[in-house]
Amino acid sequence: MEPAEKPVIKPKNTRLKQVVSLIVCVMIMLVYPIWKEHRIFGIDLPSDEEQKVETLTPTDDGFIINTTEIGKDIIGYVGPTPVEIIVSNGKIQKISPLPNKETPEFYGAIRNSDLLETLDGKTLEEAANITIDGVSGATYTSKAIIGNIKAGIAYALNENAVAIGKEADSEKLPAKWYVTIGIILAGGIIPFFIKDKRYRNLQLLLNVLLLGFWGGTFISYSLMTSFAMNGITKVILIPLGLMLIAAFIYPFFGKNDYYCLWMCPYGSAQELLGKCLKFKIKMKPGLIKGLNFFRQALWFVLMWLLWTGLWFDWMGYEPFAAFFFTDASVVTLSIAGAFLILSLFIQRPYCRFVCPTGSLFKYAEGRY
């Protein structure tokens, strides 16, 4: 008589492990905003270093408007975008950006445009009646800057500065917003019903072209940290919320790495390039295990640099920023390009062996 098969014992409390892991990861993301910036979800926390910023400072022949206070609720893609307006002899001499938490990629598009010079030489009355065009590729950021400029001019003219500055929030959403929502929903729903390689290739291509290059919509450490610090604007609440659901909630229903596999533009670009060449480098299990350990070790080092504030700028070198190729740094473009070339020979090399954002998702899923 053959012995009875031993029953398969499934690990207990898997769901509890996932919940705890998710909570820990959320707390990890809140460390920097709380301890370093004293700000969480757009709310300023008490700080001994807090200093009041004067909105209007008189000068010998005019005054300077600082929109830090009156524009603190006018949010760009990830944070406030205050400006300084120098008025001399009744005319605007210069409008300059002030330190902000907006991502360098979006703000780079502003620096390369003539948006801030549009009102130079105009009187406040003239400037108040001029329509300022936004900047293509940085829609949300440019609208917030325009809102700050309007708020500053309105303040100088003794009007309702905050109400005027926030007019941008009520403007019609661009077509890009609706397309972005459509692509994200397609990636989050259709794969459950259609199991077809051709559809997957189409989704990957749309992710790269529309979410990546056209819309600049993706999840990265810099964006998540900025959202934790400044809160989420109404405009990006839905697209970001849908992506975060795919990244953090889908795994509770057995769909691990769902955002990475079906929505991430950079991951999609790697996979598409990998399909272009049949030859692949055969990696031994020991090497794969070692590279996976490297990814985990790198994540802990980067978290330490983030928590201590020793090097916050590492987040700016994630290759996602390369989709803003005209404004991304040479280092970022080089990193992105190197891994894209490598993806011809190794399946999704950045996703599997480096990506700090992907590592966060894995830890949130309870997969250590």
Stockholm file with secondary structure:
# STOCKHOLM 1.0

chainA/1-368         MEPAEKPVIKPKNTRLKQVVSLIVCVMIMLVYPIWKEHRIFGIDLPSDEEQKVETLTPTDDGFIINTTEIGKDIIGYVGPTPVEIIVSNGKIQKISPLPNKETPEFYGAIRNSDLLETLDGKTLEEAANITIDGVSGATYTSKAIIGNIKAGIAYALNENAVAIGKEADSEKLPAKWYVTIGIILAGGIIPFFIKDKRYRNLQLLLNVLLLGFWGGTFISYSLMTSFAMNGITKVILIPLGLMLIAAFIYPFFGKNDYYCLWMCPYGSAQELLGKCLKFKIKMKPGLIKGLNFFRQALWFVLMWLLWTGLWFDWMGYEPFAAFFFTDASVVTLSIAGAFLILSLFIQRPYCRFVCPTGSLFKYAEGRY
#=GR chainA/1-368 SS CCCCCCCCCCCTTHHHHHHHHHHHHHHHHHHHHHHTSCEETTEECCCTTCCCCCSEEECSSEEEEECTTTTTTCBCSSSBCCEEEEEETTEEEEEEECCCCSCHHHHHHHHTSSGGGTTTTCBHHHHHTCCCCCCTTCHHHHHHHHHHHHHHHHHHTTSCHHHHHGGGGGSCCCHHHHHHHHHHHHHHHGGGTCCCHHHHHHHHHHIIIIIIIITCCCCCHHHHHHHHHHCCCHHHHHHHHHHHIIIIIGGGGTCTTHHHHHTCHHHHHHHHHHTTCCCCCCCCHHHHHHHHHHHHHHHHHHHHHHHHTSCGGGGGGSGGGGGSTTTSCHHHHHHHHHHHHHTTTSSSHHHHHTCHHHHHHHHHTTCC
#=GC SS_cons         CCCCCCCCCCCTTHHHHHHHHHHHHHHHHHHHHHHTSCEETTEECCCTTCCCCCSEEECSSEEEEECTTTTTTCBCSSSBCCEEEEEETTEEEEEEECCCCSCHHHHHHHHTSSGGGTTTTCBHHHHHTCCCCCCTTCHHHHHHHHHHHHHHHHHHTTSCHHHHHGGGGGSCCCHHHHHHHHHHHHHHHGGGTCCCHHHHHHHHHHIIIIIIIITCCCCCHHHHHHHHHHCCCHHHHHHHHHHHIIIIIGGGGTCTTHHHHHTCHHHHHHHHHHTTCCCCCCCCHHHHHHHHHHHHHHHHHHHHHHHHTSCGGGGGGSGGGGGSTTTSCHHHHHHHHHHHHHTTTSSSHHHHHTCHHHHHHHHHTTCC
//
